């Protein structure tokens, strides 16, 4: 049986079999995870931030999401664990000197290495293109390769010199098992911080007041030691407000109300008071 023109169809053209599973190109997947933002799917550009799960974002895209979470955005489930700006850390990345930028091969007359990355490890020099395991420190944000941390074991950052612990290491774009471990670690850390905040809420207020009083007392002592004339320090430096010093008390004098309001200058305020008899009249004295 043939068709017009003498063509003979084959079996796979007439019988529909099961669909083949499309294989994802590993190189394209690596480029998408290490060169594009996980939220906005745009190319990564400074400043670049990372979350506790090791995903890379553009900082402006995360800020726009935090300002308006109600808007319908693609890949919003990727950042559902972000509560605020404190849940991300800005990365301190090292530029790759071999990176020529986006317009390195405009003409298309030379070989273009797709694995060339924008950033490298500052210790070993490995490119951050997904072929090698990279980590960042939650304390300072510096990024290193896992090989550098294993070969040069230290408790001080190789780039900035800040101390760190192994607990502060977060794997960038890790596997599914590594992401699950990081999620458990993040939830445990948040629960611990929430419990500590409830316990220390009254204690924190007391410590703040005690610290403020201690600072005020130290300031007063330093002012007195630096004052050669031993002059009293201002009242606002004292932890407790002292009563104002007053002079000796004066006897209270009763002022006589003027009788003639039209001419107050003629009234003698300090004139002696005359008393009138209240009982029987005083008998006259008899002179001998």
C-alpha positions in Angstrom: 0.0 0.0 0.0 1.5 3.3 -1.1 0.5 7.0 -1.1 0.5 9.5 -3.8 3.8 9.8 -5.5 4.8 6.2 -4.9 5.8 6.6 -1.3 5.6 3.7 1.1 5.0 4.6 4.8 6.9 2.7 7.5 5.6 1.1 10.6 6.8 3.8 13.0 5.0 6.4 11.0 1.7 4.5 11.2 1.9 3.0 14.7 2.3 5.4 17.6 4.5 4.0 20.3 5.4 5.4 23.8 6.9 8.8 23.9 10.6 9.1 24.6 11.7 10.9 27.7 13.4 14.0 26.8 16.9 14.2 28.4 18.0 17.5 29.9 21.3 18.7 28.8 23.6 18.8 31.8 25.6 21.7 30.5 22.5 23.8 30.0 21.3 22.9 33.5 24.6 23.9 35.1 24.6 27.2 33.2 21.1 27.9 34.4 22.0 27.3 38.0 25.3 29.1 38.1 24.8 31.9 35.6 21.1 32.9 36.1 19.1 34.1 39.1 16.9 31.4 40.7 14.0 33.8 41.1 13.9 36.2 38.1 15.8 33.8 35.7 17.9 36.8 34.6 21.7 36.7 34.4 23.5 37.1 37.6 25.0 40.5 38.2 26.4 42.2 41.3 25.3 42.4 44.0 24.7 38.6 44.2 23.1 37.1 47.3 22.6 33.5 48.6 20.1 32.0 51.0 20.5 29.3 53.6 19.7 26.6 51.0 22.6 27.7 48.8 20.6 29.2 45.9 21.9 32.2 44.0 19.8 35.4 43.4 20.1 38.9 42.2 19.7 41.2 45.2 17.3 43.6 43.5 15.0 40.6 42.5 14.8 39.4 46.1 14.1 42.9 47.5 11.2 43.3 45.0 9.8 40.0 46.0 10.0 40.9 49.8 8.3 44.2 49.2 5.4 42.7 47.3 4.8 39.0 48.0 1.2 39.1 46.7 2.3 39.6 43.1 2.2 36.6 40.8 5.8 35.8 40.0 7.4 32.8 38.3 9.5 30.5 40.6 7.9 32.1 43.7 8.1 28.7 45.4 11.9 28.8 45.2 11.9 31.8 47.7 9.0 30.7 49.9 11.4 30.2 52.8 12.6 33.8 52.8 11.0 35.9 55.5 13.1 39.1 55.3 16.4 40.6 54.2 18.2 38.9 57.1 17.6 35.5 55.5 20.0 36.2 52.7 23.7 37.0 52.6 25.6 39.1 50.1 28.5 37.1 48.6 32.1 38.3 48.4 33.1 36.9 45.0 36.4 36.8 43.2 36.4 37.9 39.6 37.9 35.6 36.9 40.6 37.3 34.9 39.9 35.1 31.9 36.3 36.3 31.7 35.9 38.8 28.9 32.3 39.7 29.4 29.1 39.0 27.5 30.4 40.5 24.2 33.6 38.4 24.0 32.6 36.6 20.7 30.3 38.9 18.7 31.6 37.8 15.3 31.4 34.1 16.0 34.8 33.4 14.3 36.5 31.7 17.3 35.8 29.0 19.8 33.7 30.0 22.8 34.2 28.1 26.0 30.7 27.6 27.6 32.3 26.5 30.9 34.2 29.8 31.4 32.8 31.3 34.6 32.7 34.9 35.9 34.1 34.0 39.3 36.8 31.7 40.6 38.1 30.4 43.9 40.6 32.9 45.4 42.8 30.1 46.8 43.0 27.3 44.2 41.7 29.2 41.1 38.9 26.8 40.1 36.2 28.3 38.1 32.7 28.5 39.6 30.9 26.9 36.7 29.2 23.9 38.4 31.9 21.3 37.8 33.4 21.9 41.2 31.8 22.1 44.6 31.7 25.6 46.1 30.7 26.9 49.6 30.2 30.3 51.2 30.6 31.5 54.8 27.5 32.8 56.5 29.7 35.1 58.7 31.5 37.1 56.0 30.0 35.9 52.7 33.3 34.9 51.1 33.1 32.0 48.5 35.6 29.2 48.3 35.9 25.8 46.6 35.5 22.7 48.6 39.0 21.6 47.5 40.6 24.7 49.0 38.9 24.2 52.3 40.1 20.6 52.4 43.7 21.3 51.4 44.2 24.4 53.5 42.5 23.6 56.8 42.1 26.7 59.0 39.6 28.5 61.2 40.2 31.9 59.6 38.8 33.1 56.3 41.4 33.0 53.5 40.2 36.2 52.0 39.1 38.6 54.8 40.7 37.0 57.9 37.5 36.7 59.9 37.2 33.6 62.1 34.5 31.0 61.2 33.3 27.5 62.2 32.4 24.5 60.1 28.7 25.1 61.0 28.7 28.4 59.1 29.6 26.7 55.7 26.7 26.5 53.2 27.0 24.5 49.9 26.1 26.5 46.8 23.7 24.7 44.4 24.0 21.4 46.2 22.3 18.1 45.4 18.9 17.2 46.6 20.2 15.4 49.7 22.4 18.4 50.6 19.5 20.8 50.2 17.4 18.7 52.5 20.1 18.7 55.2 20.4 22.5 54.8 16.6 22.9 55.2 16.6 20.9 58.4 19.5 22.9 59.7 17.7 26.2 58.8 14.5 25.1 60.6 16.4 24.0 63.6 18.3 27.3 63.8 15.1 29.3 63.5 13.3 27.3 66.2 16.3 27.8 68.5 16.4 31.5 67.9 12.7 31.8 68.5 12.9 30.0 71.8 15.9 32.0 73.0 14.1 35.2 72.1 11.1 34.3 74.3 13.3 33.6 77.2 15.6 36.6 76.9 12.9 39.2 76.2 12.6 40.4 79.9 16.2 39.7 80.6 17.3 41.7 77.6 15.5 44.8 78.8 17.1 44.5 82.2 20.6 44.1 80.7 20.1 47.1 78.5 19.2 49.2 81.5 22.2 47.9 83.5 24.5 48.5 80.6 23.3 52.1 80.2 23.8 52.8 83.9 27.3 51.3 83.8 28.2 53.5 80.8 26.9 56.6 82.5 28.9 55.8 85.7 32.1 55.2 83.7 31.5 58.5 81.8 31.1 60.3 85.0 34.3 58.8 86.5 36.3 59.6 83.3 35.0 63.2 83.4 36.1 63.6 87.0 39.6 62.1 86.3 40.1 64.4 83.3 38.9 67.5 85.2 42.0 69.1 86.9 39.8 71.6 88.9 37.5 68.7 90.1 34.5 70.6 88.9 31.2 68.8 89.2 30.0 66.9 86.1 26.8 67.9 84.4 23.6 66.5 85.9 22.7 64.4 82.8 25.8 62.3 83.3 24.7 61.1 86.7 22.8 57.8 86.8 20.3 59.3 89.3 19.1 62.8 89.3 20.3 64.7 92.4 18.3 67.5 94.0 19.4 71.0 93.3 21.5 72.7 96.0 19.8 75.5 97.7 21.0 78.3 100.0 20.1 78.7 103.7 16.5 79.1 104.4 15.2 82.6 105.2 12.6 83.3 107.9 9.2 83.8 106.5 7.8 87.3 106.9 4.2 88.2 106.6 3.7 91.2 104.4 1.1 93.7 105.4 -1.5 94.3 102.7 -1.7 97.9 101.6 -4.9 99.7 102.7 -4.6 102.5 100.2 -4.3 100.9 96.8 -4.3 104.3 95.0 -0.9 105.3 96.6 1.1 102.1 97.3 4.3 104.1 97.7 3.0 105.6 101.0 2.3 102.2 102.6 5.0 101.0 105.0 5.3 97.3 104.6 7.7 96.8 107.5 5.7 99.0 110.0 5.2 97.4 113.5 1.9 95.7 114.0 -0.5 97.3 116.5 -2.8 95.1 118.5 -6.2 96.1 119.8 -7.5 94.9 123.2 -10.0 92.1 122.9 -11.2 92.1 126.5 -11.9 94.8 129.1 -10.1 98.2 128.7 -6.7 98.5 130.3 -6.8 100.6 133.6 -4.8 103.7 133.6 -1.6 103.7 135.6 -1.5 105.8 138.9 1.5 108.0 139.3 2.8 108.5 142.8 
